[in-house]
């Protein structure tokens, strides 16, 4: 596989259960860069879990903290790293604008059955606590997939090994970089022609 040369962070986006953290961590290892989970950073800064922040302060306060943490992560050293974000981060317009202008965003797109399977037995998802996860996740897919589609790269994930998903992400990154290089050389050719 051709070498991937990065000059900015990679940000993983998608719904809960899509694999942002596990794939993001594996991607960082494969690229030899740091991995950071924005939810963990929020919990450290607040001294409370995401579930507790939601229940004590509400979603609006959580989103404010999330925006601040993601901005810090995008701007901090080392510049090149992999950042996994919570499922609502990229939906927030301010966060989305920051990510699209300062990073390479990768949407891990998973189908409903896979998301339900992966999230059913976890109590760390505020929106799924005491709710029917299939109904909630189905609604979130309807509401959010069009926004996730604004990410630079989309990789469909399936019920498969982490290595297989990681390889798909690496191939997509290589393809994205080739596309960017072609666009740059087309631009410089146009400028020379003018």
N, C-alpha and C positions, 0 to 999 in steps of 0.2 A: 504493500500500500504506500502511495506517495506520502512524503512527510507533510504534516500539518503545521503550518507556521502561524502563530497567533500573535496579535499585538493588542488584543483587548479581551475582556472576560467573556466567558460563555455562561449564559443564564438558561437554566432548565425551567420550562413552564408546562402547565397541564393540570389536570384534575388530580385529587387525592387518589392514590393507588396506581397512578400511571407509571411510577417507577423513577420519579425525578431524583430522589435521594440515592437510591442504590445504583442507578445508571450514572448519575452525576458523579458519585464517588469513584466508580469504576473508570469513567471517562477521565477524570482528573489523574488517576493512577496511570492510565495508558498514555496520557500526554505529559506526565511528569510535572504536574502543576498542583497547587493547593486546591482543596475542596472546602466550601463553606455552605452550611445550611442556614438560610435566612431565619427560619423559625427558631432554630437553636440559638442564634444570635439575639433574637428578640427576647427569648426566655431568659438568657443570661443578663441582658440589659435590664429587664423588668424584675428579675428575681422571682418569676412566676411562670407556670406552664401556659401554653397557648389557650388551653381550655379554661384555665383560671382567669386569664386576661379577658377573654370573651365574656365570661360570666360576671366578673367584677366590674369591668369598665365598658363592655359593649363592643360591637364590631367597629364602630367609627374610630374609637380610640386605638383599637388594635391596628387598623389600617394606617393611622397616623404614625404609629411606632414602626410599622412595617416599611412604610415609605422612607422614613428617616434611616432605618438600618440598611435598606437596599441601596440608598444613595451613598452611604458611607462605604459599603462593600464595593460598589462600582468604582469609587474614586481612590480606595486605599491600595497600598502596596502589599504584596506584589500585584502589579496591574493585571497580569494574565492569571486567571484562576477559573474554576468552575463553581457557579453559585446555583444552589437549588432553592427555589422559591415556593412559598405556600400557594395553594390553588387559586386564591383570590388576588394575588399580587399583580399579575399581568392584566387583570381586569380593571384595576385602578388606573385611570388615564395618566396620572402623573408618573407612576411607576413604569407604565408601558412606554411612555415617551422617553424616559431615561434609558430604559433597556434598549429600545430600538436605536437610539442615537449613540449609545456608549458601549454596546456589547453585541455579541452574536447570540440570538435567542433560538432555542431548540424546543419545539413543542413535541412532547411525547403523547401521541394520540392513542387512546385505548378505547375498546368498546365497552358497553355497559356491563356485560357479564363479567369481564375481567376486573373491572373496577369494583363491582359488588364483591366478587370473590376475595379480592385483596384487602378490602376495607371492613368486611363484616365483623371481624373479631378484634377490632382495635378500639380503645376508648380514648384515643388522642385526637379525634376529629370532632370539633365542636358542633358542626352542622348535623352530624349523624347520630349524636347522642339521643337516645330515646325516640328515634325516628326510623321509618322504613328506609333503609339505605338505597334500595332500588328506586324508590319514588324520588328521593332527594337527588340522587346521582343522575337519574334520567332528566330531571328538571335542569340541573346544572349543565348537562350536555347541551340541552336546547338553548340555554341562556349564554353559554360561554364559548362554545366551539368556534363560532364565527370570529370572536375576538382572538382566541388562541391562533387562529389561522393567519393572523397578522405577523406571527413570528417569522424569523428569517428562514428557518428550516423546520420541516415537519417529518417526524418518523413515527410510523404506526408500530405500536408495540402489541405483542401477542403473548399468550401463555407459553412462554419459551424460556430458555436459559438466559441468564444475565449476559453471558458471552455473546449469544446470538444478537440480542438487542444492542449491546455495545458495538458490535461489528457493523450493524446497520447505521448506528449513529456516526461512527467513524467514516463510513462510506459517504454518508450524507454531508458530513463536514468537508470531505475532500471535494465532492461535487460542488458544494457551495463556494469553496475557495476558487475552484477553476472558473466558475461562472463569474465571480468577482474580478478575477484577473482578466478574463475575456472582455468584460465590460470596460475595465480600465484601458486595455489596449485599443479597444474600439474608440473610446473617448479621445485618447491621445492621437489616434490616426485621424479622427475627425478634426481635431484642433490643428494638426499639421496640414491637413488638406485645405483648411480655411486659410 
